[in-house]
Amino acid sequence: MKKLIAGVICFTMFFMSSFTTFANINTIDDNTVHEFYADIYINREPKVEMPKGIEKEILLTREETMAMTAEELSTAIKEKTELSDEDVSQLVDYYKNADENERMPRGLYDTYTWHKHPYLASSKRYVAYSKTWVGIDAYRSSVGMTKGSSETKSISYTLGFEGSGDIKKVKTTFKSSFTATNSYTVSESATCPAWTTMAWRPYTTYDLETWKGVMKRTTIIPLPNGEIYQSVGYEDREGTNKVEVNKTHEVWSRVNTSKNVNATSPSPPTSAPNVN
């Protein structure tokens, strides 16, 4: 009988002094990005029809260019194009201060304007989470447990904008893509009740927004003989912006209701948090 009592005492003391954890300290290489539900916003506007564009259109004939004074030519170019004052001045000088036979071909002048300003096309919600947890296991113990030493679980994920620089110029509040982190620490004094196993992990929800737009490209083509043409084309612009929604943590626990000292401690899930 004395041996039996001594064995029970040792068995109880072992479980009073033991605890387990589910992750290494400061681990950041096991985080997962998981889409937990589909589109939360879809733009219902009619699809933007891309105009056909203009392959080549004459703005000023040779006769018109040569007949005008420098001031008249400057005014005409400004009325027919969206060129800067500097570009207009260069063209006037090109045609009025150089002999036609000595004019070298000039480069093209491209001007971009918005045909369809950037708009939110769709948005999806995602969750970044850790598959592993920080835990305290008192599942087979008749007394509560303390953590003993602090432990931290961290995840990393990207937020911000990636894509067309033209869209980012318009959406001035967008931040360039960057790495964000979310950490949760279980302190050394954290406790877990008897017959219970507990675990913690960080997670962050964010919206993945898709932004689209259409730019009009106008190209001015000055020819050495005095003719000035333009062509017009249209180009798609697109980018994505990840916006943080909620930076928090999840708590998981299970109770050994039968108080069975031989029970196997359940493990927390590796799937995404239930955040719907």
CORBEL-V611519 format. One record per residue. RES is the residue in one small letter. SS is DSSP state (helix for helix, strand for strand, loop for the rest). PSI is psi as a letter, one per 20 degrees, with the letter a starting at -180 (none if undefined). Layout:
((RES:SS:PSI) (RES:SS:PSI))
This chain:
((m:loop:g) (k:helix:h) (k:helix:h) (l:helix:g) (i:helix:g) (a:helix:h) (g:helix:g) (v:helix:g) (i:helix:g) (c:helix:h) (f:helix:g) (t:helix:g) (m:helix:h) (f:helix:g) (f:helix:h) (m:helix:h) (s:helix:i) (s:loop:q) (f:loop:q) (t:loop:q) (t:loop:r) (f:loop:j) (a:loop:q) (n:loop:q) (i:loop:p) (n:loop:k) (t:strand:p) (i:loop:j) (d:loop:j) (d:loop:j) (n:strand:q) (t:strand:q) (v:strand:p) (h:strand:p) (e:strand:o) (f:strand:i) (y:strand:r) (a:strand:b) (d:strand:p) (i:strand:i) (y:strand:p) (i:strand:p) (n:loop:p) (r:loop:j) (e:loop:q) (p:loop:q) (k:loop:p) (v:loop:o) (e:loop:p) (m:loop:o) (p:loop:q) (k:loop:h) (g:loop:r) (i:strand:p) (e:strand:g) (k:strand:p) (e:strand:p) (i:strand:p) (l:strand:g) (l:strand:p) (t:loop:r) (r:helix:g) (e:helix:g) (e:helix:g) (t:helix:g) (m:helix:h) (a:helix:h) (m:loop:q) (t:loop:r) (a:helix:g) (e:helix:g) (e:helix:g) (l:helix:g) (s:helix:g) (t:helix:g) (a:helix:g) (i:helix:h) (k:helix:h) (e:helix:h) (k:helix:i) (t:loop:r) (e:loop:k) (l:loop:q) (s:loop:r) (d:helix:h) (e:helix:g) (d:helix:h) (v:helix:g) (s:helix:h) (q:helix:g) (l:helix:g) (v:helix:g) (d:helix:h) (y:helix:g) (y:helix:h) (k:helix:i) (n:loop:j) (a:loop:p) (d:loop:q) (e:helix:h) (n:helix:i) (e:helix:i) (r:loop:p) (m:loop:q) (p:loop:p) (r:loop:r) (g:loop:r) (l:loop:q) (y:strand:o) (d:strand:p) (t:strand:p) (y:strand:p) (t:strand:q) (w:strand:p) (h:strand:g) (k:strand:o) (h:strand:q) (p:strand:p) (y:strand:q) (l:strand:o) (a:strand:h) (s:strand:r) (s:strand:p) (k:strand:q) (r:strand:p) (y:strand:r) (v:strand:p) (a:strand:p) (y:strand:r) (s:strand:p) (k:loop:h) (t:loop:r) (w:loop:r) (v:strand:p) (g:strand:r) (i:strand:p) (d:strand:o) (a:strand:k) (y:loop:h) (r:loop:k) (s:loop:p) (s:loop:i) (v:loop:q) (g:loop:r) (m:strand:q) (t:strand:q) (k:loop:g) (g:loop:g) (s:loop:q) (s:loop:q) (e:strand:q) (t:strand:p) (k:strand:p) (s:strand:q) (i:strand:q) (s:strand:q) (y:strand:r) (t:strand:q) (l:strand:r) (g:strand:a) (f:strand:p) (e:strand:p) (g:strand:b) (s:loop:p) (g:helix:h) (d:helix:h) (i:helix:g) (k:helix:h) (k:helix:h) (v:helix:g) (k:loop:m) (t:loop:i) (t:loop:i) (f:loop:p) (k:loop:q) (s:strand:q) (s:loop:p) (f:strand:r) (t:strand:p) (a:strand:q) (t:strand:q) (n:strand:p) (s:strand:q) (y:strand:p) (t:strand:p) (v:strand:o) (s:loop:r) (e:loop:h) (s:loop:j) (a:loop:q) (t:strand:q) (c:strand:p) (p:loop:r) (a:loop:q) (w:loop:k) (t:strand:q) (t:strand:p) (m:strand:q) (a:strand:q) (w:strand:q) (r:strand:q) (p:strand:q) (y:strand:q) (t:strand:p) (t:strand:q) (y:strand:q) (d:strand:p) (l:strand:o) (e:strand:p) (t:strand:p) (w:strand:p) (k:strand:r) (g:strand:r) (v:strand:p) (m:strand:q) (k:strand:p) (r:strand:o) (t:strand:p) (t:strand:p) (i:strand:p) (i:strand:n) (p:strand:p) (l:loop:q) (p:loop:h) (n:loop:i) (g:loop:i) (e:loop:q) (i:strand:p) (y:strand:r) (q:strand:q) (s:strand:q) (v:strand:p) (g:strand:r) (y:strand:p) (e:strand:p) (d:strand:q) (r:strand:q) (e:strand:q) (g:strand:r) (t:strand:q) (n:strand:p) (k:strand:p) (v:strand:p) (e:strand:p) (v:strand:g) (n:strand:p) (k:strand:o) (t:strand:a) (h:strand:r) (e:strand:q) (v:strand:p) (w:strand:q) (s:strand:q) (r:strand:q) (v:strand:p) (n:loop:n) (t:loop:h) (s:loop:i) (k:loop:l) (n:loop:o) (v:loop:i) (n:loop:j) (a:loop:q) (t:loop:p) (s:loop:p) (p:loop:q) (s:loop:q) (p:loop:q) (p:loop:q) (t:loop:i) (s:loop:r) (a:loop:q) (p:loop:q) (n:loop:n) (v:loop:j) (n:loop:none))
